[in-house]
Amino acid sequence: MIPKTMHAMLLTGHGGVEKLQYSQTTPTPEPGPGEVLVRVTATAKNNTDRKAREGLYPTKDKGEVTSFQMGGSPTLTFPRIQGADVVGHVAAVGAGVDEARIGERGLLDFNLYADERRDINLTPDYYGHGADGGFAEYIAVPSDQFHHVDNSDLADAELAAMGMCSYQTALHMLTSARVKAGERILVTGASGGVGTALIQLCRIMGATPYALSQADKAEALLALGAEAVLDRSSMGSFTERAKKVTGGHPFDAVMDLAGGEMTNAFIDAMIFNMKDRADYPRLSIAGASAGNLSEIMWTRVYLYQVQIFGVSHGTREEAEQLIAWIRGGQLRPVLHAAFPLSKLHEAERYFVDRNSNYLGKIVIVPDAQWEEHGAPFALSASPEAN
Ligand SMILES: NC(=O)c1ccc[n+]([C@@H]2O[C@H](COP(=O)([O-])OP(=O)(O)OC[C@H]3O[C@@H](n4cnc5c(N)ncnc54)[C@H](OP(=O)(O)O)[C@@H]3O)[C@@H](O)[C@H]2O)c1
């Protein structure tokens, strides 16, 4: 029986966590033609939830409070249910969708694609922003974007931790920069959702990932697949430190989630010996955790032929490739902890004021699903809490 109303966390406007209000009477969505209704069991948190809430997506005027509006006009309206990386079970289907899908567990490709094109996504927008997302008990989404994943060794919360917001972005960073087997790749923000995805994806592609992170995360990052870990607490003599771990070679490409004043150092570490390179220096940027402004001399960029790629989300083809790797067991979840939906405020604060040694994702589980899908991954159940 599908209830007429559901519990959901509503974003009521731009601002602090107080703008998130827990509702017990939100109308349950109905699946339209070509859609499935999903009973949500786990939704991963992403930085974009906070940035969209705080209006931190300026593209022109510094200080502008705005959100994604790649299609020309803002798509975020209030109240909005956030949460992009949704896992759950099909509870009902809309017209034209095979009823055999009912009961299937799946993972959502989080994009609101503007068209049917499979190889390009020019106006990225997503569930949890331009349409309601997964911080709720139910969500209605296109059937072809809810991908069946029945791997029995993956709990629902773990599958959510491999959501497309991080993994598709990571893959698109690598494909944009034409990363190839054998290349040395610097991954910044390495312990985060995108960074941990990048490290794994580099290994799948045969490239060698070097992580920029913090000393107390080094062991976990090496276990995940990083070749070496460089400490970001002091960026002095970065190129010299990089040379020590690469055997004196420049990085072939940098996958940058940090930005800010660090970007120049990343370019240095690619261009110090152009004769030792087989391809142009490439910088993919998909985040700006260290700052939204970088001062880079254009002469450095064009004389050294540095290719810069801005990356947001990815394509249908990339989402399907990632689902195939998940089904094949080639990717593994990096799940830090789960929180119940009613405690989303607490999860938001924890996410921002994170402890050290925190790797990967936070997952939110509807309270009614908590015992089965959330409790095994609660913070109190993690070794760090004991
Ligand atoms: N363009 C897109 O489509 C897209 C999609 C997803 C995410 N993003 C953006 O990509 C970035 C990373 O996202 P995420 O989900 O991986 O975030 P996350 O899980 O919060 O991880 C961010 C990581 O950045 C590093 N970091 C934090 N503060 C830093 C600072 N001041 N200087 C340098 N590094 C710092 C930390 O890693 P270490 O401690 O290991 O250095 C942290 O774990 C965010 O800016 C996010 O908004 C963009």
The ligand as a MOL file (V3000), in Angstrom:
LIG
                    3D

  0  0  0     0  0            999 V3000
M  V30 BEGIN CTAB
M  V30 COUNTS 48 52 0 0 0
M  V30 BEGIN ATOM
M  V30 1 N 30.9530 19.8540 -11.1630 0
M  V30 2 C 30.1840 18.8700 -10.7260 0
M  V30 3 O 29.3430 18.3000 -11.4330 0
M  V30 4 C 30.3770 18.4310 -9.3180 0
M  V30 5 C 29.8230 17.2240 -8.8690 0
M  V30 6 C 30.1270 16.8070 -7.5760 0
M  V30 7 C 30.9190 17.6390 -6.7700 0
M  V30 8 N 31.3700 18.8190 -7.2160 0 CHG=1
M  V30 9 C 32.2220 19.7010 -6.4240 0
M  V30 10 O 33.4720 19.0280 -6.2640 0
M  V30 11 C 34.0280 19.3150 -4.9830 0
M  V30 12 C 34.2360 18.0160 -4.2470 0
M  V30 13 O 32.9730 17.3810 -4.0680 0
M  V30 14 P 32.8390 16.1270 -3.1040 0
M  V30 15 O 31.4470 15.6600 -3.1890 0
M  V30 16 O 33.9350 15.1610 -3.3780 0 CHG=-1
M  V30 17 O 33.0740 16.8410 -1.7250 0
M  V30 18 P 33.4920 16.2590 -0.3340 0
M  V30 19 O 33.0950 14.8240 -0.2100 0
M  V30 20 O 33.0010 17.2350 0.6540 0
M  V30 21 O 35.0900 16.3010 -0.4020 0
M  V30 22 C 35.7720 17.4960 -0.5660 0
M  V30 23 C 37.2290 17.2470 -0.2230 0
M  V30 24 O 37.9450 18.3980 -0.5900 0
M  V30 25 C 39.0660 18.5300 0.2540 0
M  V30 26 N 39.0700 19.8680 0.8050 0
M  V30 27 C 38.1980 20.4380 1.6770 0
M  V30 28 N 38.5660 21.6860 1.9640 0
M  V30 29 C 39.6860 21.9320 1.2420 0
M  V30 30 C 40.5590 23.0480 1.1150 0
M  V30 31 N 40.3320 24.1820 1.7730 0
M  V30 32 N 41.6240 22.9290 0.3020 0
M  V30 33 C 41.8520 21.7920 -0.3980 0
M  V30 34 N 41.0700 20.6990 -0.3040 0
M  V30 35 C 40.0030 20.7780 0.5010 0
M  V30 36 C 38.9330 17.4750 1.3360 0
M  V30 37 O 39.7230 16.3660 0.9290 0
M  V30 38 P 41.2020 16.1000 1.4910 0
M  V30 39 O 41.1530 16.3030 2.9550 0
M  V30 40 O 41.4540 14.7060 1.0860 0
M  V30 41 O 42.1090 17.0730 0.7980 0
M  V30 42 C 37.4920 17.0470 1.2440 0
M  V30 43 O 37.3080 15.7140 1.6340 0
M  V30 44 C 33.0380 20.2790 -4.2980 0
M  V30 45 O 33.4690 21.5850 -4.5610 0
M  V30 46 C 31.7270 19.9720 -5.0130 0
M  V30 47 O 30.8220 21.0350 -4.9430 0
M  V30 48 C 31.1290 19.2240 -8.4780 0
M  V30 END ATOM
M  V30 BEGIN BOND
M  V30 1 1 1 2
M  V30 2 2 2 3
M  V30 3 1 2 4
M  V30 4 1 4 5
M  V30 5 2 4 48
M  V30 6 2 5 6
M  V30 7 1 6 7
M  V30 8 2 7 8
M  V30 9 1 8 9
M  V30 10 1 8 48
M  V30 11 1 9 10
M  V30 12 1 9 46
M  V30 13 1 10 11
M  V30 14 1 11 12
M  V30 15 1 11 44
M  V30 16 1 12 13
M  V30 17 1 13 14
M  V30 18 2 14 15
M  V30 19 1 14 16
M  V30 20 1 14 17
M  V30 21 1 17 18
M  V30 22 2 18 19
M  V30 23 1 18 20
M  V30 24 1 18 21
M  V30 25 1 21 22
M  V30 26 1 22 23
M  V30 27 1 23 24
M  V30 28 1 23 42
M  V30 29 1 24 25
M  V30 30 1 25 26
M  V30 31 1 25 36
M  V30 32 1 26 27
M  V30 33 1 26 35
M  V30 34 2 27 28
M  V30 35 1 28 29
M  V30 36 1 29 30
M  V30 37 2 29 35
M  V30 38 1 30 31
M  V30 39 2 30 32
M  V30 40 1 32 33
M  V30 41 2 33 34
M  V30 42 1 34 35
M  V30 43 1 36 37
M  V30 44 1 36 42
M  V30 45 1 37 38
M  V30 46 2 38 39
M  V30 47 1 38 40
M  V30 48 1 38 41
M  V30 49 1 42 43
M  V30 50 1 44 45
M  V30 51 1 44 46
M  V30 52 1 46 47
M  V30 END BOND
M  V30 END CTAB
M  END
